[in-house]
Amino acid sequence: MAGKGGMDKAKGKAKEAVGKATDDHRLTAEGKMDQAKGNAKQAMAEIDESLKRRKA
């Protein structure tokens, strides 16, 4: 489960950092979107895991 969304979050943090360093607002926004996407994937994986445990 740790891998679900982790890559998106890491990629997003890198993009956001580069965007801030270069004053590129578009890249900063893309980074924040990637992080949000990673958080959403992680949340969905946790919900899925919880549902699987309830069925068992």
Sequence and secondary structure as in RCSB ss.txt:
>XXXX:A:sequence
MAGKGGMDKAKGKAKEAVGKATDDHRLTAEGKMDQAKGNAKQAMAEIDESLKRRKA
>XXXX:A:secstr
 TTTTHHHHHHHHHHHHHHHHTT HHHHHHHHHHHHHHHHHHHHHHHHHHHHHHH 
